[in-house]
């Protein structure tokens, strides 16, 4: 709660409604040409653990990283306002206020899923010994 009320710089949020629809990881773990990848390893461990991940993992973190690296303008619109945190951990969005924004769909979830899946399809370089 304190972080959301006292953070000194602008905050950009990738909300539940964004990551819930974007499924990633399945093409990576099915790719037999990529090995020794910690990203692949994590998806390979997590995806089988939950029935709802059978088409890929919901991707809040991945959308946040996408926007941090590539910017938001191509993929999303923004809604400016304030995220109000409640003592029980829930939150509400209020359109008043400045310093915060959240992502709003511009490109479709399947388009974003495809892009993120392509970006994580990476063969790490071998470590120098």
OpenMM code with the backbone's topology and positions (N, CA, C; nanometers):
from openmm import Vec3, app, unit

residues = "UNK UNK UNK UNK UNK UNK UNK UNK UNK UNK UNK UNK UNK UNK UNK UNK UNK UNK UNK UNK UNK UNK UNK UNK UNK UNK UNK UNK UNK UNK UNK UNK UNK UNK UNK UNK UNK UNK UNK UNK UNK UNK UNK UNK UNK UNK UNK UNK UNK UNK UNK UNK UNK UNK UNK UNK UNK UNK UNK UNK UNK UNK UNK UNK UNK UNK UNK UNK UNK UNK UNK UNK UNK UNK UNK UNK UNK UNK UNK UNK UNK UNK UNK UNK UNK UNK UNK UNK UNK UNK UNK UNK UNK UNK UNK UNK UNK UNK UNK UNK UNK UNK UNK UNK UNK UNK UNK UNK UNK UNK UNK UNK UNK UNK UNK UNK UNK UNK UNK UNK UNK UNK UNK UNK UNK UNK UNK UNK UNK".split()
positions = [
    Vec3(0.0823, -0.1183, 0.0000),
    Vec3(0.0000, 0.0000, 0.0000),
    Vec3(0.0876, 0.1258, 0.0000),
    Vec3(0.1883, 0.1267, 0.0836),
    Vec3(0.2757, 0.2429, 0.0951),
    Vec3(0.3472, 0.2723, -0.0367),
    Vec3(0.3904, 0.1659, -0.1054),
    Vec3(0.4593, 0.1853, -0.2324),
    Vec3(0.3683, 0.2581, -0.3312),
    Vec3(0.2439, 0.2156, -0.3407),
    Vec3(0.1522, 0.2773, -0.4372),
    Vec3(0.1189, 0.4215, -0.4012),
    Vec3(0.1151, 0.4540, -0.2750),
    Vec3(0.0809, 0.5913, -0.2370),
    Vec3(0.2006, 0.6845, -0.2346),
    Vec3(0.3214, 0.6315, -0.2116),
    Vec3(0.4375, 0.7178, -0.1930),
    Vec3(0.5436, 0.7082, -0.3028),
    Vec3(0.5198, 0.6283, -0.4068),
    Vec3(0.6225, 0.6108, -0.5095),
    Vec3(0.6522, 0.7447, -0.5762),
    Vec3(0.7808, 0.7811, -0.5897),
    Vec3(0.8172, 0.9162, -0.6330),
    Vec3(0.8163, 0.9415, -0.7847),
    Vec3(0.8052, 0.8367, -0.8660),
    Vec3(0.8079, 0.8548, -1.0118),
    Vec3(0.6790, 0.8005, -1.0723),
    Vec3(0.6525, 0.8300, -1.1995),
    Vec3(0.5313, 0.7759, -1.2629),
    Vec3(0.5279, 0.6229, -1.2588),
    Vec3(0.4073, 0.5673, -1.2489),
    Vec3(0.3870, 0.4230, -1.2415),
    Vec3(0.2999, 0.3815, -1.3591),
    Vec3(0.3414, 0.2755, -1.4292),
    Vec3(0.2632, 0.2193, -1.5384),
    Vec3(0.2300, 0.0756, -1.5018),
    Vec3(0.1021, 0.0442, -1.4964),
    Vec3(0.0552, -0.0867, -1.4505),
    Vec3(0.0053, -0.1717, -1.5668),
    Vec3(0.0393, -0.2984, -1.5629),
    Vec3(-0.0166, -0.3971, -1.6547),
    Vec3(-0.1149, -0.4789, -1.5720),
    Vec3(-0.2421, -0.4492, -1.5860),
    Vec3(-0.3441, -0.5048, -1.4974),
    Vec3(-0.3813, -0.6485, -1.5258),
    Vec3(-0.4624, -0.7016, -1.4366),
    Vec3(-0.5105, -0.8391, -1.4467),
    Vec3(-0.5738, -0.8651, -1.5817),
    Vec3(-0.6545, -0.7691, -1.6288),
    Vec3(-0.7275, -0.7871, -1.7541),
    Vec3(-0.6347, -0.7958, -1.8753),
    Vec3(-0.5129, -0.7471, -1.8632),
    Vec3(-0.4146, -0.7556, -1.9719),
    Vec3(-0.3482, -0.8938, -1.9710),
    Vec3(-0.2822, -0.9289, -1.8635),
    Vec3(-0.2064, -1.0544, -1.8573),
    Vec3(-0.2908, -1.1791, -1.8596),
    Vec3(-0.4138, -1.1697, -1.8142),
    Vec3(-0.5016, -1.2864, -1.8094),
    Vec3(-0.5258, -1.3441, -1.9490),
    Vec3(-0.5329, -1.2604, -2.0491),
    Vec3(-0.5677, -1.3035, -2.1848),
    Vec3(-0.4459, -1.3384, -2.2703),
    Vec3(-0.3265, -1.3081, -2.2228),
    Vec3(-0.2057, -1.3281, -2.3030),
    Vec3(-0.1346, -1.4530, -2.2528),
    Vec3(-0.1285, -1.5538, -2.3378),
    Vec3(-0.0708, -1.6833, -2.3004),
    Vec3(0.0649, -1.6995, -2.3680),
    Vec3(0.1644, -1.7322, -2.2880),
    Vec3(0.3002, -1.7474, -2.3403),
    Vec3(0.3680, -1.8723, -2.2839),
    Vec3(0.4765, -1.9109, -2.3480),
    Vec3(0.5623, -2.0170, -2.2978),
    Vec3(0.5482, -2.1506, -2.3674),
    Vec3(0.4291, -2.1854, -2.4102),
    Vec3(0.4081, -2.3174, -2.4696),
    Vec3(0.4924, -2.3391, -2.5955),
    Vec3(0.4965, -2.2440, -2.6905),
    Vec3(0.5845, -2.2665, -2.8070),
    Vec3(0.7314, -2.2830, -2.7681),
    Vec3(0.7747, -2.2139, -2.6656),
    Vec3(0.9138, -2.2256, -2.6217),
    Vec3(0.9431, -2.3649, -2.5677),
    Vec3(0.8573, -2.4157, -2.4818),
    Vec3(0.8870, -2.5481, -2.4240),
    Vec3(0.8699, -2.6601, -2.5269),
    Vec3(0.7959, -2.6338, -2.6326),
    Vec3(0.7801, -2.7340, -2.7388),
    Vec3(0.8926, -2.7279, -2.8416),
    Vec3(0.9768, -2.6258, -2.8352),
    Vec3(1.0860, -2.6080, -2.9296),
    Vec3(1.2039, -2.6966, -2.8881),
    Vec3(1.2324, -2.7974, -2.9668),
    Vec3(1.3396, -2.8940, -2.9362),
    Vec3(1.4787, -2.8384, -2.9670),
    Vec3(1.4860, -2.7249, -3.0363),
    Vec3(1.6156, -2.6676, -3.0750),
    Vec3(1.6740, -2.5736, -2.9699),
    Vec3(1.5980, -2.5440, -2.8667),
    Vec3(1.6459, -2.4536, -2.7619),
    Vec3(1.6702, -2.5349, -2.6358),
    Vec3(1.7927, -2.5243, -2.5830),
    Vec3(1.8237, -2.5932, -2.4578),
    Vec3(1.9090, -2.5028, -2.3693),
    Vec3(1.9234, -2.5423, -2.2466),
    Vec3(1.9979, -2.4647, -2.1469),
    Vec3(1.9431, -2.3226, -2.1331),
    Vec3(1.8132, -2.3111, -2.1435),
    Vec3(1.7471, -2.1805, -2.1324),
    Vec3(1.6725, -2.1737, -1.9999),
    Vec3(1.7112, -2.0834, -1.9109),
    Vec3(1.6385, -2.0731, -1.7841),
    Vec3(1.4927, -2.0317, -1.8050),
    Vec3(1.4649, -1.9529, -1.9083),
    Vec3(1.3263, -1.9137, -1.9365),
    Vec3(1.2459, -2.0375, -1.9760),
    Vec3(1.3007, -2.1178, -2.0657),
    Vec3(1.2336, -2.2414, -2.1072),
    Vec3(1.2151, -2.3347, -1.9875),
    Vec3(1.3185, -2.3455, -1.9043),
    Vec3(1.3107, -2.4338, -1.7880),
    Vec3(1.1972, -2.3942, -1.6933),
    Vec3(1.1828, -2.2654, -1.6698),
    Vec3(1.0771, -2.2191, -1.5787),
    Vec3(0.9387, -2.2481, -1.6370),
    Vec3(0.9202, -2.2167, -1.7646),
    Vec3(0.7911, -2.2471, -1.8272),
    Vec3(0.7649, -2.3973, -1.8266),
    Vec3(0.8680, -2.4782, -1.8543),
    Vec3(0.8519, -2.6240, -1.8562),
    Vec3(0.8140, -2.6784, -1.7192),
    Vec3(0.8619, -2.6144, -1.6131),
    Vec3(0.8251, -2.6561, -1.4775),
    Vec3(0.6836, -2.6119, -1.4409),
    Vec3(0.6469, -2.4904, -1.4776),
    Vec3(0.5214, -2.4312, -1.4317),
    Vec3(0.3988, -2.4723, -1.5131),
    Vec3(0.4099, -2.4771, -1.6436),
    Vec3(0.2925, -2.5014, -1.7276),
    Vec3(0.2211, -2.6323, -1.6924),
    Vec3(0.2916, -2.7426, -1.6700),
    Vec3(0.2194, -2.8668, -1.6367),
    Vec3(0.1513, -2.8660, -1.4997),
    Vec3(0.1826, -2.7702, -1.4151),
    Vec3(0.1281, -2.7696, -1.2796),
    Vec3(-0.0169, -2.7216, -1.2703),
    Vec3(-0.0653, -2.6513, -1.3714),
    Vec3(-0.2001, -2.5952, -1.3627),
    Vec3(-0.2775, -2.6227, -1.4917),
    Vec3(-0.3959, -2.6769, -1.4776),
    Vec3(-0.4790, -2.7089, -1.5934),
    Vec3(-0.5067, -2.5851, -1.6791),
    Vec3(-0.5241, -2.4686, -1.6136),
    Vec3(-0.5539, -2.3458, -1.6886),
    Vec3(-0.4354, -2.2979, -1.7730),
    Vec3(-0.3176, -2.3563, -1.7539),
    Vec3(-0.1995, -2.3189, -1.8320),
    Vec3(-0.1794, -2.4087, -1.9537),
    Vec3(-0.2753, -2.4921, -1.9860),
    Vec3(-0.2587, -2.5874, -2.0963),
    Vec3(-0.2360, -2.5177, -2.2308),
    Vec3(-0.2770, -2.3927, -2.2435),
    Vec3(-0.2532, -2.3168, -2.3672),
    Vec3(-0.1438, -2.2112, -2.3481),
    Vec3(-0.0751, -2.2139, -2.2345),
    Vec3(0.0306, -2.1182, -2.2028),
    Vec3(-0.0004, -2.0465, -2.0721),
    Vec3(0.1027, -1.9850, -2.0155),
    Vec3(0.0878, -1.9132, -1.8876),
    Vec3(0.0312, -1.7738, -1.9101),
    Vec3(-0.0555, -1.7311, -1.8199),
    Vec3(-0.1011, -1.5926, -1.8220),
    Vec3(0.0208, -1.5036, -1.7980),
    Vec3(0.0232, -1.3858, -1.8582),
    Vec3(0.1506, -1.3155, -1.8745),
    Vec3(0.1509, -1.1700, -1.8300),
    Vec3(0.1332, -1.1479, -1.7014),
    Vec3(0.1427, -1.0115, -1.6498),
    Vec3(0.2868, -0.9620, -1.6529),
    Vec3(0.3784, -1.0416, -1.6027),
    Vec3(0.5188, -1.0006, -1.5993),
    Vec3(0.5728, -0.9784, -1.7400),
    Vec3(0.5372, -1.0676, -1.8307),
    Vec3(0.5877, -1.0577, -1.9673),
    Vec3(0.5369, -0.9312, -2.0369),
    Vec3(0.4117, -0.8925, -2.0111),
    Vec3(0.3614, -0.7690, -2.0731),
    Vec3(0.4307, -0.6475, -2.0129),
    Vec3(0.4595, -0.6521, -1.8844),
    Vec3(0.5318, -0.5410, -1.8210),
    Vec3(0.6724, -0.5275, -1.8790),
    Vec3(0.7402, -0.6400, -1.8997),
    Vec3(0.8743, -0.6360, -1.9575),
    Vec3(0.8678, -0.5904, -2.1032),
    Vec3(0.7702, -0.6387, -2.1785),
    Vec3(0.7540, -0.5953, -2.3178),
    Vec3(0.7453, -0.4432, -2.3258),
    Vec3(0.6610, -0.3846, -2.2428),
    Vec3(0.6416, -0.2395, -2.2443),
    Vec3(0.7665, -0.1668, -2.1933),
    Vec3(0.8346, -0.2234, -2.0951),
    Vec3(0.9565, -0.1607, -2.0436),
    Vec3(1.0652, -0.1581, -2.1514),
    Vec3(1.0726, -0.2611, -2.2333),
    Vec3(1.1782, -0.2709, -2.3340),
    Vec3(1.1396, -0.2034, -2.4659),
    Vec3(1.0167, -0.2257, -2.5112),
    Vec3(0.9755, -0.1795, -2.6446),
    Vec3(0.8859, -0.0553, -2.6419),
    Vec3(0.8434, -0.0134, -2.5229),
    Vec3(0.7505, 0.0990, -2.5141),
    Vec3(0.6067, 0.0513, -2.5279),
    Vec3(0.5118, 0.1353, -2.4930),
    Vec3(0.3707, 0.0947, -2.4914),
    Vec3(0.2945, 0.1353, -2.6162),
    Vec3(0.3384, 0.2397, -2.6861),
    Vec3(0.2576, 0.3017, -2.7918),
    Vec3(0.2155, 0.2075, -2.9041),
    Vec3(0.3017, 0.1152, -2.9435),
    Vec3(0.2689, 0.0221, -3.0511),
    Vec3(0.1646, -0.0796, -3.0081),
    Vec3(0.1652, -0.1154, -2.8827),
    Vec3(0.0874, -0.2291, -2.8348),
    Vec3(-0.0373, -0.1930, -2.7552),
    Vec3(-0.0319, -0.0806, -2.6833),
    Vec3(-0.1379, -0.0455, -2.5889),
    Vec3(-0.1709, 0.1028, -2.5947),
    Vec3(-0.2866, 0.1359, -2.5442),
    Vec3(-0.3213, 0.2729, -2.5085),
    Vec3(-0.3040, 0.2823, -2.3577),
    Vec3(-0.3104, 0.4031, -2.3041),
    Vec3(-0.2989, 0.4221, -2.1594),
    Vec3(-0.4226, 0.4908, -2.1058),
    Vec3(-0.4572, 0.4561, -1.9834),
    Vec3(-0.5607, 0.5266, -1.9086),
    Vec3(-0.4931, 0.5846, -1.7850),
    Vec3(-0.4966, 0.7162, -1.7739),
    Vec3(-0.4309, 0.7863, -1.6632),
    Vec3(-0.5273, 0.7953, -1.5453),
    Vec3(-0.4735, 0.7861, -1.4260),
    Vec3(-0.5540, 0.7969, -1.3045),
    Vec3(-0.4722, 0.7580, -1.1834),
    Vec3(-0.5396, 0.6933, -1.0884),
    Vec3(-0.4750, 0.6524, -0.9642),
    Vec3(-0.5262, 0.5150, -0.9228),
    Vec3(-0.4339, 0.4288, -0.8849),
    Vec3(-0.4691, 0.2984, -0.8298),
    Vec3(-0.4753, 0.3135, -0.6783),
    Vec3(-0.5913, 0.2884, -0.6220),
    Vec3(-0.6117, 0.2993, -0.4773),
    Vec3(-0.6074, 0.1586, -0.4172),
    Vec3(-0.5101, 0.1364, -0.3316),
    Vec3(-0.4957, 0.0067, -0.2655),
    Vec3(-0.5771, 0.0044, -0.1372),
    Vec3(-0.6473, -0.1049, -0.1164),
    Vec3(-0.7264, -0.1246, 0.0049),
    Vec3(-0.6449, -0.2069, 0.1056),
    Vec3(-0.6798, -0.2001, 0.2312),
    Vec3(-0.6045, -0.2722, 0.3349),
    Vec3(-0.6133, -0.4240, 0.3181),
    Vec3(-0.7169, -0.4741, 0.2479),
    Vec3(-0.7288, -0.6184, 0.2263),
    Vec3(-0.6536, -0.6662, 0.1019),
    Vec3(-0.5803, -0.5755, 0.0352),
    Vec3(-0.5011, -0.6122, -0.0811),
    Vec3(-0.5703, -0.5902, -0.2143),
    Vec3(-0.6976, -0.5623, -0.2136),
    Vec3(-0.7675, -0.5319, -0.3382),
    Vec3(-0.7356, -0.3888, -0.3799),
    Vec3(-0.7736, -0.3554, -0.5014),
    Vec3(-0.7489, -0.2195, -0.5475),
    Vec3(-0.8641, -0.1713, -0.6342),
    Vec3(-0.8694, -0.0418, -0.6520),
    Vec3(-0.9688, 0.0230, -0.7372),
    Vec3(-0.8968, 0.1254, -0.8226),
    Vec3(-0.9451, 0.1431, -0.9446),
    Vec3(-0.8898, 0.2447, -1.0329),
    Vec3(-0.9791, 0.3666, -1.0292),
    Vec3(-0.9197, 0.4809, -1.0086),
    Vec3(-0.9936, 0.6070, -1.0127),
    Vec3(-0.9372, 0.6917, -1.1263),
    Vec3(-1.0245, 0.7438, -1.2126),
    Vec3(-0.9757, 0.8223, -1.3269),
    Vec3(-0.9156, 0.9569, -1.2873),
    Vec3(-0.9371, 0.9990, -1.1638),
    Vec3(-0.8766, 1.1242, -1.1174),
    Vec3(-0.7339, 1.0962, -1.0725),
    Vec3(-0.6536, 1.1979, -1.0822),
    Vec3(-0.5163, 1.1847, -1.0334),
    Vec3(-0.4170, 1.1771, -1.1472),
    Vec3(-0.2937, 1.1908, -1.1123),
    Vec3(-0.1830, 1.1875, -1.2084),
    Vec3(-0.0720, 1.1016, -1.1509),
    Vec3(0.0225, 1.0678, -1.2353),
    Vec3(0.1376, 0.9913, -1.1888),
    Vec3(0.1234, 0.8421, -1.2055),
    Vec3(0.0031, 0.7957, -1.2436),
    Vec3(-0.0178, 0.6535, -1.2680),
    Vec3(-0.0965, 0.6377, -1.3968),
    Vec3(-0.0739, 0.5242, -1.4604),
    Vec3(-0.1519, 0.4873, -1.5779),
    Vec3(-0.1551, 0.3359, -1.5847),
    Vec3(-0.2542, 0.2830, -1.6542),
    Vec3(-0.2559, 0.1391, -1.6789),
    Vec3(-0.2773, 0.1129, -1.8265),
    Vec3(-0.2290, -0.0027, -1.8698),
    Vec3(-0.2379, -0.0409, -2.0097),
    Vec3(-0.3815, -0.0730, -2.0472),
    Vec3(-0.4183, -0.0351, -2.1694),
    Vec3(-0.5496, -0.0657, -2.2268),
    Vec3(-0.5229, -0.1316, -2.3616),
    Vec3(-0.5935, -0.2411, -2.3901),
    Vec3(-0.5715, -0.3146, -2.5145),
    Vec3(-0.5786, -0.2255, -2.6373),
    Vec3(-0.4810, -0.2430, -2.7248),
    Vec3(-0.4799, -0.1814, -2.8573),
    Vec3(-0.4660, -0.2955, -2.9582),
    Vec3(-0.3581, -0.3724, -2.9446),
    Vec3(-0.3434, -0.4938, -3.0245),
    Vec3(-0.4139, -0.6076, -2.9515),
    Vec3(-0.4565, -0.7065, -3.0264),
    Vec3(-0.5304, -0.8180, -2.9661),
    Vec3(-0.4389, -0.9045, -2.8803),
    Vec3(-0.4953, -0.9706, -2.7792),
    Vec3(-0.4151, -1.0619, -2.6977),
    Vec3(-0.3409, -1.1686, -2.7797),
    Vec3(-0.4040, -1.2299, -2.8826),
    Vec3(-0.3255, -1.3262, -2.9615),
    Vec3(-0.2048, -1.2635, -3.0324),
    Vec3(-0.2170, -1.1386, -3.0766),
    Vec3(-0.1034, -1.0711, -3.1399),
    Vec3(0.0095, -1.0483, -3.0391),
    Vec3(-0.0262, -1.0050, -2.9189),
    Vec3(0.0747, -0.9820, -2.8154),
    Vec3(0.1355, -1.1147, -2.7708),
    Vec3(0.0531, -1.2190, -2.7569),
    Vec3(0.1048, -1.3518, -2.7217),
    Vec3(0.2072, -1.3978, -2.8243),
    Vec3(0.1733, -1.3829, -2.9520),
    Vec3(0.2651, -1.4243, -3.0586),
    Vec3(0.3971, -1.3484, -3.0478),
    Vec3(0.3903, -1.2178, -3.0304),
    Vec3(0.5111, -1.1360, -3.0212),
    Vec3(0.5980, -1.1780, -2.9025),
    Vec3(0.5382, -1.1907, -2.7854),
    Vec3(0.6163, -1.2293, -2.6672),
    Vec3(0.6759, -1.3683, -2.6866),
    Vec3(0.5966, -1.4602, -2.7404),
    Vec3(0.6496, -1.5946, -2.7655),
    Vec3(0.7680, -1.5904, -2.8610),
    Vec3(0.7645, -1.5048, -2.9609),
    Vec3(0.8783, -1.4913, -3.0520),
    Vec3(1.0000, -1.4333, -2.9797),
    Vec3(0.9770, -1.3349, -2.8946),
    Vec3(1.0879, -1.2704, -2.8232),
    Vec3(1.1564, -1.3629, -2.7234),
    Vec3(1.0819, -1.4529, -2.6622),
    Vec3(1.1434, -1.5433, -2.5638),
    Vec3(1.2027, -1.6681, -2.6287),
    Vec3(1.1821, -1.6857, -2.7586),
    Vec3(1.2347, -1.8001, -2.8315),
    Vec3(1.3827, -1.7730, -2.8619),
    Vec3(1.4650, -1.7901, -2.7616),
    Vec3(1.6048, -1.7486, -2.7687),
    Vec3(1.6944, -1.8594, -2.7157),
    Vec3(1.7949, -1.8931, -2.7955),
    Vec3(1.8940, -1.9906, -2.7504),
    Vec3(2.0066, -1.9166, -2.6792),
    Vec3(2.0214, -1.9367, -2.5485),
    Vec3(2.1305, -1.8696, -2.4766),
    Vec3(2.2668, -1.9134, -2.5297),
    Vec3(2.3607, -1.8207, -2.5210),
    Vec3(2.4991, -1.8526, -2.5583),
    Vec3(2.5594, -1.9393, -2.4491),
    Vec3(2.6458, -2.0335, -2.4857),
    Vec3(2.7105, -2.1147, -2.3825),
    Vec3(2.8007, -2.0286, -2.2937),
    Vec3(2.8051, -2.0631, -2.1684),
    Vec3(2.8909, -1.9905, -2.0737),
    Vec3(3.0373, -2.0239, -2.1043),
    Vec3(3.1210, -1.9222, -2.0934),
    Vec3(3.2655, -1.9449, -2.1101),
    Vec3(3.3190, -2.0182, -1.9878),
    Vec3(3.3995, -2.1164, -2.0122),
    Vec3(3.4548, -2.1934, -1.8994),
    Vec3(3.6023, -2.1688, -1.8857),
] * unit.nanometer
topology = app.Topology()
chain = topology.addChain("A")
for resn in residues:
    res = topology.addResidue(resn, chain)
    for name in ("N", "CA", "C"):
        topology.addAtom(name, app.Element.getBySymbol(name[0]), res)
